[in-house]
């Protein structure tokens, strides 16, 4: 009898391992590029979803996500603009933590890894470290305020300035990145160390308002959130002509919701795939459309 028990246990373990090893989609293929389009799942109401078992909810969420990925998710670039000095960030991503990451209805769930607050601003001013010969598509580098001194052709500057509107007072503020060597005036610093500072000032009253803006729309659809699916759209706008120059819609799906996955949005599947680290995806969309002037040198 004990031999039979061990045999059954081994078979069960093998089945579980195979199930865990085999994802529900091909990770080598971005779900937003799948063709032909997968069939649309039957629409479910909240009442329908409440009747599902946890396993059925996970399966329904993944099926819905795959369909949304193939039909709605992805980048669309309609027009590019060279020589852009700065942009207006019409909204800022707020900082997030465990409370937001575990909230099924958190608006920012689709961009859970994106920088927030001043780090979001800085990401548009900082350098991208990527080899010019291979840069493009999903092959994008990391964004940071440091420079790669070992590869001069691997530093792609961001914008010279970024404007943002303070939600508290409605004022437009201008942010600029400043790099200096503190050792020049404080010998306690290491010689050669370059420090980054984010300078903030009121936007010049005589300067024209920024022509180009970046905004985002977080979607909270109750029937989708009940299945662990979240989405958001970033738009790049010409504020003079009211044209949409480009946009990206992202869909994510969380795994099983429960105590073993408390920060469900941090472990969600994402489409379209992120371009490297997922904390600067907005910057990596925008600079494909509004080409920073200092990248043209």
ZAGU-423523 format. One line per 2 residues: number of its first residue (from 1); for each residue z, x, y of C-alpha. Coordinates in Angstrom, 3 decimals. Each point is the difference from the previous one (the first is absolute). Layout:
// residues N
NUM	Z,X,Y; ...
//
This chain:
// residues 297
1	0.000,0.000,0.000; 0.897,2.795,2.402
3	-3.420,1.555,-0.590; -1.690,-3.274,0.952
5	2.123,-0.269,3.150; -0.949,3.523,1.037
7	-3.661,-0.757,-0.706; 0.091,-3.142,2.129
9	1.829,1.844,2.787; -2.578,2.782,-0.061
11	-2.849,-2.518,0.135; 1.629,-1.802,2.931
13	0.564,3.289,1.847; -3.623,0.997,-0.569
15	-1.221,-3.359,1.300; 2.195,0.263,3.097
17	-1.147,3.567,0.648; -3.643,-1.021,-0.313
19	0.592,-2.909,2.375; 1.656,2.275,2.547
21	-2.660,2.681,-0.337; -2.905,-2.379,0.546
23	-0.153,-1.342,3.577; -1.360,-3.454,0.693
25	-2.967,1.522,1.873; -1.940,3.253,-0.114
27	1.866,2.325,2.423; -3.123,2.169,0.314
29	-1.816,-2.884,1.713; 1.179,-1.377,3.340
31	0.429,-3.761,-0.667; -1.655,-0.771,3.349
33	-3.273,1.505,-1.292; -0.181,-1.852,-3.337
35	-3.327,-1.706,-0.686; -0.861,-2.565,-1.211
37	2.758,-1.940,1.698; 2.759,-1.190,-2.314
39	0.269,-3.789,-0.359; 2.233,-1.798,2.462
41	3.315,-1.015,-1.568; 0.941,-3.693,0.139
43	1.982,-0.823,3.153; 3.721,-0.409,-0.547
45	2.427,-1.953,2.156; 3.582,1.092,0.534
47	1.041,-2.740,-2.419; -2.382,1.420,-2.613
49	1.354,3.509,0.507; 3.615,-1.131,-0.406
51	-0.845,-1.152,-3.531; -1.306,3.415,-1.070
53	2.061,2.467,-1.990; 0.632,3.416,1.618
55	-2.690,1.524,-2.196; -2.494,-2.725,0.890
57	0.727,0.539,3.703; -0.731,3.708,-0.316
59	-3.257,-0.703,-1.827; -1.050,-2.671,2.517
61	0.811,2.337,2.907; -2.042,2.834,-1.457
63	-2.953,-2.291,-0.706; 0.113,-1.319,3.572
65	0.304,3.531,1.384; -3.019,1.261,-1.929
67	-2.059,-2.916,1.316; 1.149,0.533,3.604
69	-0.670,3.734,-0.287; -3.577,-0.543,-1.112
71	-0.817,-2.786,2.458; 1.976,0.680,3.195
73	1.590,3.469,0.017; -1.632,3.131,1.365
75	-1.161,1.827,3.122; -2.784,-1.229,2.252
77	-1.332,2.233,2.772; -2.433,-1.781,2.309
79	-0.344,2.577,2.767; 1.267,3.507,0.747
81	0.842,1.384,3.433; -0.007,3.769,0.653
83	2.098,1.870,2.552; 3.038,-2.292,0.184
85	3.005,1.445,1.866; 2.572,-2.669,-0.754
87	0.715,-3.442,-1.397; 2.291,-2.937,0.645
89	2.288,-0.896,-2.885; 0.295,-3.718,0.614
91	2.851,-0.308,-2.507; 2.274,2.562,-1.623
93	1.098,0.024,-3.587; 3.791,-0.389,-0.013
95	2.231,2.270,-2.031; 0.858,-1.363,-3.437
97	2.634,0.599,-2.646; 1.407,-1.400,-3.227
99	0.487,-3.459,1.516; -3.681,-0.337,0.883
101	-1.331,1.745,-3.122; 1.895,-2.468,-2.222
103	-0.924,-3.151,1.958; -2.814,-1.958,-1.736
105	-0.983,-1.495,3.374; 0.171,3.146,2.129
107	-3.051,-0.187,2.331; -0.746,3.748,-0.184
109	-0.019,0.165,-3.807; -3.662,1.037,-0.311
111	0.704,3.165,2.023; 3.463,0.760,-1.361
113	-0.572,3.771,0.129; -1.454,0.071,3.539
115	1.949,1.859,2.680; 1.861,-2.192,2.467
117	1.044,0.140,3.655; -0.552,3.385,1.713
119	-1.171,1.608,-3.257; -2.809,-2.568,-0.063
121	-0.964,1.080,3.535; 0.229,3.685,-0.885
123	-2.350,-0.443,-2.961; -2.830,-0.727,2.468
125	0.728,3.179,1.988; 0.607,2.420,-2.852
127	-2.342,2.299,-1.904; -1.707,-0.799,-3.249
129	-0.042,2.956,-2.373; -3.170,-0.197,-2.051
131	-2.880,2.290,-0.893; -3.023,-0.910,2.108
133	-2.371,0.555,-2.922; 1.682,-2.545,-2.253
135	1.522,-2.409,2.544; -1.188,-3.583,-0.229
137	0.374,-3.221,-1.948; 3.272,-0.021,-1.898
139	0.214,3.773,0.304; 2.153,0.154,3.110
141	2.742,2.462,0.823; 3.603,-0.359,1.027
143	0.933,-0.943,3.564; 2.677,2.112,1.673
145	0.913,1.483,3.359; -0.271,3.566,-1.306
147	-3.128,2.145,-0.130; -1.422,1.770,-3.040
149	-0.366,3.546,1.333; -1.471,1.222,-3.279
151	-3.064,-2.241,0.302; -1.282,-0.388,3.544
153	-2.717,-2.419,-1.123; 2.584,-2.260,-1.638
155	1.725,-1.403,3.118; -1.422,-3.290,1.251
157	1.767,-1.091,3.216; 1.007,-3.561,0.672
159	-0.351,-1.772,3.334; 1.083,1.541,3.300
161	2.133,-2.999,0.824; 1.109,-3.337,-1.397
163	1.061,-3.014,2.033; 2.444,-2.565,-1.347
165	1.591,-3.082,1.511; 3.775,-0.290,-0.149
167	0.814,-3.435,-1.410; 3.289,-0.052,1.914
169	-1.316,0.424,3.543; -3.758,-0.483,-0.404
171	-0.748,3.396,1.590; -2.821,2.190,-1.204
173	1.164,3.515,-0.832; -2.090,3.075,-0.595
175	0.910,2.467,-2.751; -1.306,3.544,-0.255
177	0.672,2.759,-2.468; 1.241,3.327,1.334
179	0.122,3.248,-1.956; 1.872,3.028,1.331
181	1.779,3.133,-1.222; 3.757,-0.366,0.768
183	0.551,3.742,-0.509; -1.726,0.580,3.336
185	3.025,-1.464,1.803; 2.735,-0.064,-2.681
187	0.360,3.102,-2.177; 2.111,-1.870,-2.551
189	-3.264,-1.394,-1.348; -2.202,1.935,-2.385
191	-2.939,1.682,1.696; -3.230,-1.718,-0.937
193	1.637,-3.336,-0.793; -1.944,-2.830,1.673
195	1.954,-3.117,0.869; -1.527,-3.452,0.408
197	1.326,-2.431,2.599; -1.067,-3.570,0.672
199	-0.179,-0.538,3.759; 0.293,-3.540,1.333
201	-0.866,-1.159,3.512; -1.130,-3.174,1.688
203	-3.744,-0.431,-0.314; -1.776,1.204,3.171
205	-0.303,-2.920,2.410; -3.320,1.293,1.316
207	-1.494,0.613,-3.429; -2.115,-2.714,-1.589
209	1.487,-1.852,-2.923; -0.979,1.454,-3.376
211	-3.354,-1.247,-1.211; 0.829,0.148,-3.699
213	2.886,-1.632,-1.802; 1.524,-0.078,-3.466
215	1.878,-2.976,-1.368; 1.023,-1.455,-3.336
217	0.629,-3.399,-1.523; 2.499,-0.332,-2.830
219	-0.662,-3.023,-2.199; 2.838,-1.941,-1.607
221	-1.553,-2.601,-2.320; 2.822,-1.731,-1.923
223	-2.048,-0.588,-3.167; -1.072,3.659,-0.065
225	3.453,1.394,0.780; 1.486,-2.098,-2.818
227	-2.254,2.011,-2.338; 0.886,3.345,1.605
229	-3.275,0.329,1.949; -0.070,1.097,3.667
231	-2.793,0.824,2.430; -0.656,1.316,3.501
233	-2.992,0.744,2.226; -0.397,2.824,2.534
235	-2.612,-0.525,2.727; -1.524,2.494,2.442
237	-1.174,-1.729,3.180; -2.153,0.678,3.040
239	2.204,-1.695,2.585; -2.811,-0.212,2.570
241	-2.572,-1.721,-2.179; 2.496,-1.651,-2.399
243	-1.949,1.476,-2.917; 1.637,0.810,-3.306
245	-1.164,3.567,-0.675; 1.555,0.248,-3.436
247	2.718,-1.384,-2.209; 1.841,0.488,-3.246
249	1.609,-2.679,-2.134; 2.513,1.130,-2.591
251	1.483,-1.876,-2.930; 2.991,1.107,-2.056
253	1.687,-1.472,-3.051; 3.580,0.682,-1.009
255	1.197,0.359,-3.550; 2.841,-1.946,-1.552
257	2.431,-1.167,2.656; 3.596,0.691,-0.960
259	2.875,2.454,-0.122; -2.124,2.674,-1.693
261	-2.525,-0.059,2.839; 2.111,-0.603,3.128
263	-2.451,1.482,2.520; -2.988,-1.826,-1.420
265	-2.457,0.762,2.813; 0.419,3.770,-0.324
267	-1.230,-0.137,-3.595; -2.802,-2.509,0.555
269	-3.612,0.561,-1.028; -2.273,0.422,3.039
271	-3.644,-0.714,0.770; -2.008,1.464,1.499
273	1.533,3.270,-1.102; 1.847,2.036,2.623
275	-1.690,3.085,1.444; 2.606,2.518,-1.110
277	3.599,-0.695,1.020; 0.351,-3.662,0.912
279	2.106,0.514,3.127; -2.955,0.543,2.381
281	-2.685,-2.367,-1.275; -0.404,-1.689,3.393
283	-0.837,3.334,1.668; -2.446,0.862,-2.793
285	-1.867,-3.248,0.553; -0.036,0.160,3.788
287	-1.226,3.595,0.343; -3.052,-0.828,-2.118
289	-0.970,-2.585,2.627; 1.334,1.471,3.251
291	-0.751,3.703,-0.388; 2.651,2.090,1.825
293	-1.684,2.082,2.685; 1.659,3.235,-1.115
295	-1.463,-0.343,-3.491; -3.489,0.459,1.446
297	0.474,3.616,1.007
//
